[in-house]
Amino acid sequence: MLWKPTFNMCSYLNYQLLSPLSEGLFHHAIAESGTAAMDLLVENYSLLKVRVYYPCCYSGGYAFIKSLIIAEYIGNGADRVKNRDGFSEVTADILFNIPVIKTANAHREAGAPVYLYEYQHSLKMVQKRRPSFVGSDHTDEIFTVLGFFFGVFWGWSEELSRTMMSYWGNFARTGSPNGHNLVHWPKYEADEKYLAIDLKTQVTAQHLKKERFVFLTQTVPEKLKQHDKNAERSEL
């Protein structure tokens, strides 16, 4: 399975992949993070119930979670740029990146071959319409996968588009994105290797968002559990 950390082109694919009636029907699946975020609908994902924008409106456990997240991503709030970047990052992590990694881990542990990637190139056409601090955004790679810019912006995107189409085509045909004249794309295994894809380079990287993943999936739940225990004791 190809997984990207940042909404899925075909939302109906979510339900088809999840349905027990689909057993044996899907051999290769290409999905963005919207598919991975399906766990938000089937589990008690308390982080989503935190509204960092409205600190006055939450109390108890949710307020405690919010304070942990603010301390981790933003700090004391004195730096406006850090506030902006921190809020953008935590939103992407909670809605997209962490669910993607959780889903990739689950498929890997089930024995399925997984190929994880991070698309890093921001197209010039869309970059002009975005704030300067926004880099590669959601669904940007779809333009290059589908070859939208052939004959429009020759040179700067054609090579990347051909590379992306080769990876996707190989995966659809064989279950592996790798092929002739392509940078090797490692399986996402215990070493957590993935492919970082940019305009001129594709490089192997490891442990995507590891520190944030540990913080949101382990540190926050553990501290929340201890917080709840302390609150119960204080009520006795």
Biotite code that builds the C-alpha atoms (Angstrom):
import biotite.structure as struc

atoms = struc.array([
    struc.Atom([0.000, 0.000, 0.000], chain_id="A", res_id=1, res_name="MET", atom_name="CA", element="C"),
    struc.Atom([1.188, 3.523, -0.758], chain_id="A", res_id=2, res_name="LEU", atom_name="CA", element="C"),
    struc.Atom([0.529, 5.926, 2.078], chain_id="A", res_id=3, res_name="TRP", atom_name="CA", element="C"),
    struc.Atom([1.032, 9.683, 2.065], chain_id="A", res_id=4, res_name="LYS", atom_name="CA", element="C"),
    struc.Atom([1.054, 11.818, 5.214], chain_id="A", res_id=5, res_name="PRO", atom_name="CA", element="C"),
    struc.Atom([-1.110, 14.817, 4.347], chain_id="A", res_id=6, res_name="THR", atom_name="CA", element="C"),
    struc.Atom([-7.535, 13.644, 2.027], chain_id="A", res_id=7, res_name="PHE", atom_name="CA", element="C"),
    struc.Atom([-7.987, 10.936, -0.156], chain_id="A", res_id=8, res_name="ASN", atom_name="CA", element="C"),
    struc.Atom([-9.014, 11.317, -3.814], chain_id="A", res_id=9, res_name="MET", atom_name="CA", element="C"),
    struc.Atom([-11.886, 8.854, -3.566], chain_id="A", res_id=10, res_name="CYS", atom_name="CA", element="C"),
    struc.Atom([-13.647, 8.851, -0.229], chain_id="A", res_id=11, res_name="SER", atom_name="CA", element="C"),
    struc.Atom([-15.708, 5.806, -1.165], chain_id="A", res_id=12, res_name="TYR", atom_name="CA", element="C"),
    struc.Atom([-12.462, 3.814, -1.224], chain_id="A", res_id=13, res_name="LEU", atom_name="CA", element="C"),
    struc.Atom([-12.344, 4.105, 2.573], chain_id="A", res_id=14, res_name="ASN", atom_name="CA", element="C"),
    struc.Atom([-15.483, 2.065, 3.015], chain_id="A", res_id=15, res_name="TYR", atom_name="CA", element="C"),
    struc.Atom([-14.535, -0.481, 0.372], chain_id="A", res_id=16, res_name="GLN", atom_name="CA", element="C"),
    struc.Atom([-11.208, -1.162, 2.051], chain_id="A", res_id=17, res_name="LEU", atom_name="CA", element="C"),
    struc.Atom([-12.823, -1.486, 5.459], chain_id="A", res_id=18, res_name="LEU", atom_name="CA", element="C"),
    struc.Atom([-15.723, -3.712, 4.440], chain_id="A", res_id=19, res_name="SER", atom_name="CA", element="C"),
    struc.Atom([-15.341, -7.434, 5.255], chain_id="A", res_id=20, res_name="PRO", atom_name="CA", element="C"),
    struc.Atom([-17.114, -8.095, 1.952], chain_id="A", res_id=21, res_name="LEU", atom_name="CA", element="C"),
    struc.Atom([-14.003, -6.796, 0.184], chain_id="A", res_id=22, res_name="SER", atom_name="CA", element="C"),
    struc.Atom([-11.726, -9.570, 1.430], chain_id="A", res_id=23, res_name="GLU", atom_name="CA", element="C"),
    struc.Atom([-9.535, -10.774, -1.428], chain_id="A", res_id=24, res_name="GLY", atom_name="CA", element="C"),
    struc.Atom([-10.708, -8.062, -3.846], chain_id="A", res_id=25, res_name="LEU", atom_name="CA", element="C"),
    struc.Atom([-8.008, -5.452, -3.248], chain_id="A", res_id=26, res_name="PHE", atom_name="CA", element="C"),
    struc.Atom([-4.435, -6.480, -3.962], chain_id="A", res_id=27, res_name="HIS", atom_name="CA", element="C"),
    struc.Atom([-2.813, -3.055, -4.235], chain_id="A", res_id=28, res_name="HIS", atom_name="CA", element="C"),
    struc.Atom([-4.230, 0.171, -2.805], chain_id="A", res_id=29, res_name="ALA", atom_name="CA", element="C"),
    struc.Atom([-2.989, 3.725, -3.263], chain_id="A", res_id=30, res_name="ILE", atom_name="CA", element="C"),
    struc.Atom([-4.322, 6.103, -0.653], chain_id="A", res_id=31, res_name="ALA", atom_name="CA", element="C"),
    struc.Atom([-3.725, 9.496, 0.850], chain_id="A", res_id=32, res_name="GLU", atom_name="CA", element="C"),
    struc.Atom([-4.196, 10.296, 4.489], chain_id="A", res_id=33, res_name="SER", atom_name="CA", element="C"),
    struc.Atom([-7.976, 10.657, 4.283], chain_id="A", res_id=34, res_name="GLY", atom_name="CA", element="C"),
    struc.Atom([-8.219, 6.880, 4.143], chain_id="A", res_id=35, res_name="THR", atom_name="CA", element="C"),
    struc.Atom([-5.972, 6.534, 7.148], chain_id="A", res_id=36, res_name="ALA", atom_name="CA", element="C"),
    struc.Atom([-8.081, 9.047, 9.053], chain_id="A", res_id=37, res_name="ALA", atom_name="CA", element="C"),
    struc.Atom([-11.005, 6.614, 9.000], chain_id="A", res_id=38, res_name="MET", atom_name="CA", element="C"),
    struc.Atom([-9.903, 5.500, 12.468], chain_id="A", res_id=39, res_name="ASP", atom_name="CA", element="C"),
    struc.Atom([-11.288, 8.801, 13.725], chain_id="A", res_id=40, res_name="LEU", atom_name="CA", element="C"),
    struc.Atom([-14.771, 7.458, 12.996], chain_id="A", res_id=41, res_name="LEU", atom_name="CA", element="C"),
    struc.Atom([-14.337, 4.093, 14.659], chain_id="A", res_id=42, res_name="VAL", atom_name="CA", element="C"),
    struc.Atom([-12.370, 4.827, 17.810], chain_id="A", res_id=43, res_name="GLU", atom_name="CA", element="C"),
    struc.Atom([-12.481, 7.273, 20.701], chain_id="A", res_id=44, res_name="ASN", atom_name="CA", element="C"),
    struc.Atom([-9.865, 9.699, 19.465], chain_id="A", res_id=45, res_name="TYR", atom_name="CA", element="C"),
    struc.Atom([-9.882, 12.230, 22.272], chain_id="A", res_id=46, res_name="SER", atom_name="CA", element="C"),
    struc.Atom([-7.259, 14.491, 20.693], chain_id="A", res_id=47, res_name="LEU", atom_name="CA", element="C"),
    struc.Atom([-9.765, 15.619, 18.071], chain_id="A", res_id=48, res_name="LEU", atom_name="CA", element="C"),
    struc.Atom([-12.042, 16.931, 20.807], chain_id="A", res_id=49, res_name="LYS", atom_name="CA", element="C"),
    struc.Atom([-9.463, 19.480, 21.849], chain_id="A", res_id=50, res_name="VAL", atom_name="CA", element="C"),
    struc.Atom([-9.962, 22.944, 20.412], chain_id="A", res_id=51, res_name="ARG", atom_name="CA", element="C"),
    struc.Atom([-6.691, 24.828, 20.699], chain_id="A", res_id=52, res_name="VAL", atom_name="CA", element="C"),
    struc.Atom([-8.398, 27.952, 19.369], chain_id="A", res_id=53, res_name="TYR", atom_name="CA", element="C"),
    struc.Atom([-10.798, 28.141, 22.328], chain_id="A", res_id=54, res_name="TYR", atom_name="CA", element="C"),
    struc.Atom([-8.912, 27.593, 25.587], chain_id="A", res_id=55, res_name="PRO", atom_name="CA", element="C"),
    struc.Atom([-11.739, 28.993, 27.723], chain_id="A", res_id=56, res_name="CYS", atom_name="CA", element="C"),
    struc.Atom([-14.325, 26.480, 26.573], chain_id="A", res_id=57, res_name="CYS", atom_name="CA", element="C"),
    struc.Atom([-12.836, 23.225, 27.839], chain_id="A", res_id=58, res_name="TYR", atom_name="CA", element="C"),
    struc.Atom([-12.139, 21.847, 31.267], chain_id="A", res_id=59, res_name="SER", atom_name="CA", element="C"),
    struc.Atom([-10.995, 18.650, 32.880], chain_id="A", res_id=60, res_name="GLY", atom_name="CA", element="C"),
    struc.Atom([-9.173, 16.121, 30.721], chain_id="A", res_id=61, res_name="GLY", atom_name="CA", element="C"),
    struc.Atom([-9.576, 18.008, 27.465], chain_id="A", res_id=62, res_name="TYR", atom_name="CA", element="C"),
    struc.Atom([-8.148, 21.187, 28.946], chain_id="A", res_id=63, res_name="ALA", atom_name="CA", element="C"),
    struc.Atom([-5.236, 19.142, 30.262], chain_id="A", res_id=64, res_name="PHE", atom_name="CA", element="C"),
    struc.Atom([-4.594, 17.631, 26.822], chain_id="A", res_id=65, res_name="ILE", atom_name="CA", element="C"),
    struc.Atom([-4.787, 21.080, 25.268], chain_id="A", res_id=66, res_name="LYS", atom_name="CA", element="C"),
    struc.Atom([-2.200, 22.428, 27.682], chain_id="A", res_id=67, res_name="SER", atom_name="CA", element="C"),
    struc.Atom([0.173, 19.571, 26.855], chain_id="A", res_id=68, res_name="LEU", atom_name="CA", element="C"),
    struc.Atom([-0.209, 20.122, 23.123], chain_id="A", res_id=69, res_name="ILE", atom_name="CA", element="C"),
    struc.Atom([0.290, 23.873, 23.392], chain_id="A", res_id=70, res_name="ILE", atom_name="CA", element="C"),
    struc.Atom([3.433, 23.383, 25.466], chain_id="A", res_id=71, res_name="ALA", atom_name="CA", element="C"),
    struc.Atom([4.806, 20.866, 22.943], chain_id="A", res_id=72, res_name="GLU", atom_name="CA", element="C"),
    struc.Atom([4.008, 22.684, 19.705], chain_id="A", res_id=73, res_name="TYR", atom_name="CA", element="C"),
    struc.Atom([3.766, 26.366, 20.598], chain_id="A", res_id=74, res_name="ILE", atom_name="CA", element="C"),
    struc.Atom([5.434, 27.097, 23.913], chain_id="A", res_id=75, res_name="GLY", atom_name="CA", element="C"),
    struc.Atom([4.562, 30.242, 25.826], chain_id="A", res_id=76, res_name="ASN", atom_name="CA", element="C"),
    struc.Atom([2.799, 31.929, 22.900], chain_id="A", res_id=77, res_name="GLY", atom_name="CA", element="C"),
    struc.Atom([5.129, 34.913, 22.761], chain_id="A", res_id=78, res_name="ALA", atom_name="CA", element="C"),
    struc.Atom([6.357, 34.194, 19.229], chain_id="A", res_id=79, res_name="ASP", atom_name="CA", element="C"),
    struc.Atom([3.600, 34.777, 16.659], chain_id="A", res_id=80, res_name="ARG", atom_name="CA", element="C"),
    struc.Atom([5.405, 32.902, 13.909], chain_id="A", res_id=81, res_name="VAL", atom_name="CA", element="C"),
    struc.Atom([5.888, 29.915, 16.203], chain_id="A", res_id=82, res_name="LYS", atom_name="CA", element="C"),
    struc.Atom([2.208, 30.108, 17.146], chain_id="A", res_id=83, res_name="ASN", atom_name="CA", element="C"),
    struc.Atom([1.212, 30.006, 13.471], chain_id="A", res_id=84, res_name="ARG", atom_name="CA", element="C"),
    struc.Atom([3.609, 27.202, 12.557], chain_id="A", res_id=85, res_name="ASP", atom_name="CA", element="C"),
    struc.Atom([2.830, 25.208, 15.686], chain_id="A", res_id=86, res_name="GLY", atom_name="CA", element="C"),
    struc.Atom([-0.911, 25.346, 15.156], chain_id="A", res_id=87, res_name="PHE", atom_name="CA", element="C"),
    struc.Atom([-0.502, 24.347, 11.498], chain_id="A", res_id=88, res_name="SER", atom_name="CA", element="C"),
    struc.Atom([1.717, 21.435, 12.478], chain_id="A", res_id=89, res_name="GLU", atom_name="CA", element="C"),
    struc.Atom([-0.485, 20.064, 15.253], chain_id="A", res_id=90, res_name="VAL", atom_name="CA", element="C"),
    struc.Atom([-3.565, 20.291, 13.012], chain_id="A", res_id=91, res_name="THR", atom_name="CA", element="C"),
    struc.Atom([-1.797, 18.322, 10.271], chain_id="A", res_id=92, res_name="ALA", atom_name="CA", element="C"),
    struc.Atom([-0.434, 15.808, 12.780], chain_id="A", res_id=93, res_name="ASP", atom_name="CA", element="C"),
    struc.Atom([-3.766, 15.079, 14.460], chain_id="A", res_id=94, res_name="ILE", atom_name="CA", element="C"),
    struc.Atom([-5.852, 14.961, 11.283], chain_id="A", res_id=95, res_name="LEU", atom_name="CA", element="C"),
    struc.Atom([-3.392, 13.452, 8.821], chain_id="A", res_id=96, res_name="PHE", atom_name="CA", element="C"),
    struc.Atom([0.153, 12.502, 9.786], chain_id="A", res_id=97, res_name="ASN", atom_name="CA", element="C"),
    struc.Atom([-0.410, 10.462, 12.940], chain_id="A", res_id=98, res_name="ILE", atom_name="CA", element="C"),
    struc.Atom([-3.373, 8.488, 11.482], chain_id="A", res_id=99, res_name="PRO", atom_name="CA", element="C"),
    struc.Atom([-1.246, 7.725, 8.398], chain_id="A", res_id=100, res_name="VAL", atom_name="CA", element="C"),
    struc.Atom([1.615, 6.367, 10.480], chain_id="A", res_id=101, res_name="ILE", atom_name="CA", element="C"),
    struc.Atom([-0.764, 4.356, 12.670], chain_id="A", res_id=102, res_name="LYS", atom_name="CA", element="C"),
    struc.Atom([-2.366, 2.850, 9.566], chain_id="A", res_id=103, res_name="THR", atom_name="CA", element="C"),
    struc.Atom([0.984, 2.111, 7.927], chain_id="A", res_id=104, res_name="ALA", atom_name="CA", element="C"),
    struc.Atom([2.139, 0.401, 11.140], chain_id="A", res_id=105, res_name="ASN", atom_name="CA", element="C"),
    struc.Atom([-1.036, -1.698, 11.290], chain_id="A", res_id=106, res_name="ALA", atom_name="CA", element="C"),
    struc.Atom([-0.694, -2.921, 7.690], chain_id="A", res_id=107, res_name="HIS", atom_name="CA", element="C"),
    struc.Atom([3.008, -3.610, 8.187], chain_id="A", res_id=108, res_name="ARG", atom_name="CA", element="C"),
    struc.Atom([2.339, -5.615, 11.332], chain_id="A", res_id=109, res_name="GLU", atom_name="CA", element="C"),
    struc.Atom([-0.342, -7.574, 9.465], chain_id="A", res_id=110, res_name="ALA", atom_name="CA", element="C"),
    struc.Atom([2.291, -8.612, 6.916], chain_id="A", res_id=111, res_name="GLY", atom_name="CA", element="C"),
    struc.Atom([1.236, -6.378, 4.024], chain_id="A", res_id=112, res_name="ALA", atom_name="CA", element="C"),
    struc.Atom([3.938, -4.597, 1.974], chain_id="A", res_id=113, res_name="PRO", atom_name="CA", element="C"),
    struc.Atom([3.715, -0.859, 2.673], chain_id="A", res_id=114, res_name="VAL", atom_name="CA", element="C"),
    struc.Atom([5.481, 2.006, 0.889], chain_id="A", res_id=115, res_name="TYR", atom_name="CA", element="C"),
    struc.Atom([5.298, 5.302, 2.734], chain_id="A", res_id=116, res_name="LEU", atom_name="CA", element="C"),
    struc.Atom([6.166, 8.652, 1.155], chain_id="A", res_id=117, res_name="TYR", atom_name="CA", element="C"),
    struc.Atom([6.327, 12.345, 1.952], chain_id="A", res_id=118, res_name="GLU", atom_name="CA", element="C"),
    struc.Atom([5.788, 14.652, -1.001], chain_id="A", res_id=119, res_name="TYR", atom_name="CA", element="C"),
    struc.Atom([7.783, 17.835, -0.492], chain_id="A", res_id=120, res_name="GLN", atom_name="CA", element="C"),
    struc.Atom([7.524, 19.810, -3.743], chain_id="A", res_id=121, res_name="HIS", atom_name="CA", element="C"),
    struc.Atom([5.199, 22.808, -4.008], chain_id="A", res_id=122, res_name="SER", atom_name="CA", element="C"),
    struc.Atom([4.013, 23.581, -7.532], chain_id="A", res_id=123, res_name="LEU", atom_name="CA", element="C"),
    struc.Atom([4.712, 27.129, -8.712], chain_id="A", res_id=124, res_name="LYS", atom_name="CA", element="C"),
    struc.Atom([1.181, 27.558, -10.023], chain_id="A", res_id=125, res_name="MET", atom_name="CA", element="C"),
    struc.Atom([-0.412, 26.945, -6.616], chain_id="A", res_id=126, res_name="VAL", atom_name="CA", element="C"),
    struc.Atom([2.426, 28.459, -4.581], chain_id="A", res_id=127, res_name="GLN", atom_name="CA", element="C"),
    struc.Atom([1.588, 31.896, -5.980], chain_id="A", res_id=128, res_name="LYS", atom_name="CA", element="C"),
    struc.Atom([-1.880, 31.605, -4.413], chain_id="A", res_id=129, res_name="ARG", atom_name="CA", element="C"),
    struc.Atom([-0.643, 30.552, -0.987], chain_id="A", res_id=130, res_name="ARG", atom_name="CA", element="C"),
    struc.Atom([0.961, 32.342, 1.942], chain_id="A", res_id=131, res_name="PRO", atom_name="CA", element="C"),
    struc.Atom([4.744, 32.301, 1.741], chain_id="A", res_id=132, res_name="SER", atom_name="CA", element="C"),
    struc.Atom([5.058, 29.974, 4.742], chain_id="A", res_id=133, res_name="PHE", atom_name="CA", element="C"),
    struc.Atom([3.021, 27.183, 3.109], chain_id="A", res_id=134, res_name="VAL", atom_name="CA", element="C"),
    struc.Atom([5.086, 24.505, 1.392], chain_id="A", res_id=135, res_name="GLY", atom_name="CA", element="C"),
    struc.Atom([3.797, 21.325, -0.196], chain_id="A", res_id=136, res_name="SER", atom_name="CA", element="C"),
    struc.Atom([0.120, 20.946, 0.631], chain_id="A", res_id=137, res_name="ASP", atom_name="CA", element="C"),
    struc.Atom([-2.615, 18.393, 0.530], chain_id="A", res_id=138, res_name="HIS", atom_name="CA", element="C"),
    struc.Atom([-3.071, 16.634, -2.876], chain_id="A", res_id=139, res_name="THR", atom_name="CA", element="C"),
    struc.Atom([-0.219, 18.562, -4.545], chain_id="A", res_id=140, res_name="ASP", atom_name="CA", element="C"),
    struc.Atom([1.324, 15.352, -5.856], chain_id="A", res_id=141, res_name="GLU", atom_name="CA", element="C"),
    struc.Atom([-1.844, 14.455, -7.769], chain_id="A", res_id=142, res_name="ILE", atom_name="CA", element="C"),
    struc.Atom([-0.949, 17.049, -10.418], chain_id="A", res_id=143, res_name="PHE", atom_name="CA", element="C"),
    struc.Atom([2.319, 15.269, -11.169], chain_id="A", res_id=144, res_name="THR", atom_name="CA", element="C"),
    struc.Atom([0.891, 11.740, -10.871], chain_id="A", res_id=145, res_name="VAL", atom_name="CA", element="C"),
    struc.Atom([-1.714, 12.540, -13.530], chain_id="A", res_id=146, res_name="LEU", atom_name="CA", element="C"),
    struc.Atom([0.655, 14.535, -15.756], chain_id="A", res_id=147, res_name="GLY", atom_name="CA", element="C"),
    struc.Atom([-1.440, 17.705, -15.718], chain_id="A", res_id=148, res_name="PHE", atom_name="CA", element="C"),
    struc.Atom([1.486, 19.942, -16.647], chain_id="A", res_id=149, res_name="PHE", atom_name="CA", element="C"),
    struc.Atom([2.768, 18.226, -19.775], chain_id="A", res_id=150, res_name="PHE", atom_name="CA", element="C"),
    struc.Atom([2.957, 20.834, -22.518], chain_id="A", res_id=151, res_name="GLY", atom_name="CA", element="C"),
    struc.Atom([2.192, 23.656, -20.089], chain_id="A", res_id=152, res_name="VAL", atom_name="CA", element="C"),
    struc.Atom([5.304, 24.096, -17.968], chain_id="A", res_id=153, res_name="PHE", atom_name="CA", element="C"),
    struc.Atom([7.930, 22.067, -19.817], chain_id="A", res_id=154, res_name="TRP", atom_name="CA", element="C"),
    struc.Atom([11.111, 21.170, -18.008], chain_id="A", res_id=155, res_name="GLY", atom_name="CA", element="C"),
    struc.Atom([10.636, 22.044, -14.360], chain_id="A", res_id=156, res_name="TRP", atom_name="CA", element="C"),
    struc.Atom([7.831, 19.566, -13.681], chain_id="A", res_id=157, res_name="SER", atom_name="CA", element="C"),
    struc.Atom([7.938, 17.066, -16.541], chain_id="A", res_id=158, res_name="GLU", atom_name="CA", element="C"),
    struc.Atom([10.764, 14.985, -15.091], chain_id="A", res_id=159, res_name="GLU", atom_name="CA", element="C"),
    struc.Atom([9.139, 14.805, -11.669], chain_id="A", res_id=160, res_name="LEU", atom_name="CA", element="C"),
    struc.Atom([5.794, 13.953, -13.247], chain_id="A", res_id=161, res_name="SER", atom_name="CA", element="C"),
    struc.Atom([7.325, 11.092, -15.238], chain_id="A", res_id=162, res_name="ARG", atom_name="CA", element="C"),
    struc.Atom([9.000, 9.813, -12.075], chain_id="A", res_id=163, res_name="THR", atom_name="CA", element="C"),
    struc.Atom([5.753, 9.929, -10.120], chain_id="A", res_id=164, res_name="MET", atom_name="CA", element="C"),
    struc.Atom([3.791, 8.205, -12.889], chain_id="A", res_id=165, res_name="MET", atom_name="CA", element="C"),
    struc.Atom([6.434, 5.494, -13.071], chain_id="A", res_id=166, res_name="SER", atom_name="CA", element="C"),
    struc.Atom([6.277, 4.824, -9.345], chain_id="A", res_id=167, res_name="TYR", atom_name="CA", element="C"),
    struc.Atom([2.476, 4.723, -9.324], chain_id="A", res_id=168, res_name="TRP", atom_name="CA", element="C"),
    struc.Atom([2.245, 2.645, -12.499], chain_id="A", res_id=169, res_name="GLY", atom_name="CA", element="C"),
    struc.Atom([4.775, 0.103, -11.252], chain_id="A", res_id=170, res_name="ASN", atom_name="CA", element="C"),
    struc.Atom([2.933, -0.235, -7.979], chain_id="A", res_id=171, res_name="PHE", atom_name="CA", element="C"),
    struc.Atom([-0.421, -0.739, -9.707], chain_id="A", res_id=172, res_name="ALA", atom_name="CA", element="C"),
    struc.Atom([1.056, -3.422, -11.968], chain_id="A", res_id=173, res_name="ARG", atom_name="CA", element="C"),
    struc.Atom([3.359, -5.298, -9.615], chain_id="A", res_id=174, res_name="THR", atom_name="CA", element="C"),
    struc.Atom([2.713, -4.229, -6.026], chain_id="A", res_id=175, res_name="GLY", atom_name="CA", element="C"),
    struc.Atom([6.088, -2.482, -5.861], chain_id="A", res_id=176, res_name="SER", atom_name="CA", element="C"),
    struc.Atom([6.769, 1.094, -7.012], chain_id="A", res_id=177, res_name="PRO", atom_name="CA", element="C"),
    struc.Atom([10.371, 0.282, -7.904], chain_id="A", res_id=178, res_name="ASN", atom_name="CA", element="C"),
    struc.Atom([11.575, 0.004, -11.471], chain_id="A", res_id=179, res_name="GLY", atom_name="CA", element="C"),
    struc.Atom([14.204, 0.912, -14.054], chain_id="A", res_id=180, res_name="HIS", atom_name="CA", element="C"),
    struc.Atom([15.981, 4.268, -13.597], chain_id="A", res_id=181, res_name="ASN", atom_name="CA", element="C"),
    struc.Atom([14.082, 5.058, -10.416], chain_id="A", res_id=182, res_name="LEU", atom_name="CA", element="C"),
    struc.Atom([15.535, 5.787, -6.981], chain_id="A", res_id=183, res_name="VAL", atom_name="CA", element="C"),
    struc.Atom([14.912, 2.736, -4.842], chain_id="A", res_id=184, res_name="HIS", atom_name="CA", element="C"),
    struc.Atom([11.806, 3.087, -2.684], chain_id="A", res_id=185, res_name="TRP", atom_name="CA", element="C"),
    struc.Atom([12.243, 0.926, 0.440], chain_id="A", res_id=186, res_name="PRO", atom_name="CA", element="C"),
    struc.Atom([9.418, -0.954, 2.084], chain_id="A", res_id=187, res_name="LYS", atom_name="CA", element="C"),
    struc.Atom([8.134, 0.580, 5.270], chain_id="A", res_id=188, res_name="TYR", atom_name="CA", element="C"),
    struc.Atom([9.298, -1.988, 7.806], chain_id="A", res_id=189, res_name="GLU", atom_name="CA", element="C"),
    struc.Atom([10.589, -2.036, 11.388], chain_id="A", res_id=190, res_name="ALA", atom_name="CA", element="C"),
    struc.Atom([13.278, 0.497, 10.450], chain_id="A", res_id=191, res_name="ASP", atom_name="CA", element="C"),
    struc.Atom([10.486, 2.877, 9.348], chain_id="A", res_id=192, res_name="GLU", atom_name="CA", element="C"),
    struc.Atom([12.112, 3.894, 6.070], chain_id="A", res_id=193, res_name="LYS", atom_name="CA", element="C"),
    struc.Atom([10.127, 5.971, 3.609], chain_id="A", res_id=194, res_name="TYR", atom_name="CA", element="C"),
    struc.Atom([10.727, 7.978, 0.437], chain_id="A", res_id=195, res_name="LEU", atom_name="CA", element="C"),
    struc.Atom([10.979, 11.779, 0.569], chain_id="A", res_id=196, res_name="ALA", atom_name="CA", element="C"),
    struc.Atom([9.979, 13.088, -2.876], chain_id="A", res_id=197, res_name="ILE", atom_name="CA", element="C"),
    struc.Atom([11.038, 16.548, -4.070], chain_id="A", res_id=198, res_name="ASP", atom_name="CA", element="C"),
    struc.Atom([11.419, 18.235, -7.454], chain_id="A", res_id=199, res_name="LEU", atom_name="CA", element="C"),
    struc.Atom([14.985, 17.156, -8.177], chain_id="A", res_id=200, res_name="LYS", atom_name="CA", element="C"),
    struc.Atom([15.609, 14.401, -5.646], chain_id="A", res_id=201, res_name="THR", atom_name="CA", element="C"),
    struc.Atom([14.007, 11.337, -4.127], chain_id="A", res_id=202, res_name="GLN", atom_name="CA", element="C"),
    struc.Atom([15.811, 10.188, -0.996], chain_id="A", res_id=203, res_name="VAL", atom_name="CA", element="C"),
    struc.Atom([15.307, 7.533, 1.649], chain_id="A", res_id=204, res_name="THR", atom_name="CA", element="C"),
    struc.Atom([14.501, 8.864, 5.099], chain_id="A", res_id=205, res_name="ALA", atom_name="CA", element="C"),
    struc.Atom([13.521, 7.245, 8.404], chain_id="A", res_id=206, res_name="GLN", atom_name="CA", element="C"),
    struc.Atom([11.157, 7.681, 11.347], chain_id="A", res_id=207, res_name="HIS", atom_name="CA", element="C"),
    struc.Atom([8.672, 10.146, 9.867], chain_id="A", res_id=208, res_name="LEU", atom_name="CA", element="C"),
    struc.Atom([7.400, 12.494, 12.615], chain_id="A", res_id=209, res_name="LYS", atom_name="CA", element="C"),
    struc.Atom([8.739, 10.059, 15.204], chain_id="A", res_id=210, res_name="LYS", atom_name="CA", element="C"),
    struc.Atom([8.969, 12.451, 18.152], chain_id="A", res_id=211, res_name="GLU", atom_name="CA", element="C"),
    struc.Atom([5.513, 13.892, 17.494], chain_id="A", res_id=212, res_name="ARG", atom_name="CA", element="C"),
    struc.Atom([4.103, 10.383, 17.012], chain_id="A", res_id=213, res_name="PHE", atom_name="CA", element="C"),
    struc.Atom([5.452, 9.249, 20.380], chain_id="A", res_id=214, res_name="VAL", atom_name="CA", element="C"),
    struc.Atom([4.199, 12.426, 22.026], chain_id="A", res_id=215, res_name="PHE", atom_name="CA", element="C"),
    struc.Atom([0.626, 12.169, 20.694], chain_id="A", res_id=216, res_name="LEU", atom_name="CA", element="C"),
    struc.Atom([0.173, 8.404, 20.910], chain_id="A", res_id=217, res_name="THR", atom_name="CA", element="C"),
    struc.Atom([2.113, 7.594, 24.080], chain_id="A", res_id=218, res_name="GLN", atom_name="CA", element="C"),
    struc.Atom([3.089, 10.625, 26.156], chain_id="A", res_id=219, res_name="THR", atom_name="CA", element="C"),
    struc.Atom([-0.284, 12.397, 26.039], chain_id="A", res_id=220, res_name="VAL", atom_name="CA", element="C"),
    struc.Atom([-2.374, 9.277, 26.859], chain_id="A", res_id=221, res_name="PRO", atom_name="CA", element="C"),
    struc.Atom([-0.023, 8.328, 29.695], chain_id="A", res_id=222, res_name="GLU", atom_name="CA", element="C"),
    struc.Atom([-0.087, 11.810, 31.208], chain_id="A", res_id=223, res_name="LYS", atom_name="CA", element="C"),
    struc.Atom([-3.859, 12.018, 30.765], chain_id="A", res_id=224, res_name="LEU", atom_name="CA", element="C"),
    struc.Atom([-4.283, 8.700, 32.565], chain_id="A", res_id=225, res_name="LYS", atom_name="CA", element="C"),
    struc.Atom([-2.153, 9.934, 35.464], chain_id="A", res_id=226, res_name="GLN", atom_name="CA", element="C"),
    struc.Atom([-4.053, 13.227, 35.484], chain_id="A", res_id=227, res_name="HIS", atom_name="CA", element="C"),
    struc.Atom([-7.370, 11.379, 35.758], chain_id="A", res_id=228, res_name="ASP", atom_name="CA", element="C"),
    struc.Atom([-6.049, 9.246, 38.619], chain_id="A", res_id=229, res_name="LYS", atom_name="CA", element="C"),
    struc.Atom([-4.895, 12.328, 40.498], chain_id="A", res_id=230, res_name="ASN", atom_name="CA", element="C"),
    struc.Atom([-8.287, 13.957, 39.934], chain_id="A", res_id=231, res_name="ALA", atom_name="CA", element="C"),
    struc.Atom([-10.076, 10.887, 41.320], chain_id="A", res_id=232, res_name="GLU", atom_name="CA", element="C"),
    struc.Atom([-7.899, 10.913, 44.425], chain_id="A", res_id=233, res_name="ARG", atom_name="CA", element="C"),
    struc.Atom([-8.578, 14.581, 45.048], chain_id="A", res_id=234, res_name="SER", atom_name="CA", element="C"),
    struc.Atom([-12.323, 13.922, 44.948], chain_id="A", res_id=235, res_name="GLU", atom_name="CA", element="C"),
    struc.Atom([-12.138, 11.257, 47.667], chain_id="A", res_id=236, res_name="LEU", atom_name="CA", element="C"),
])
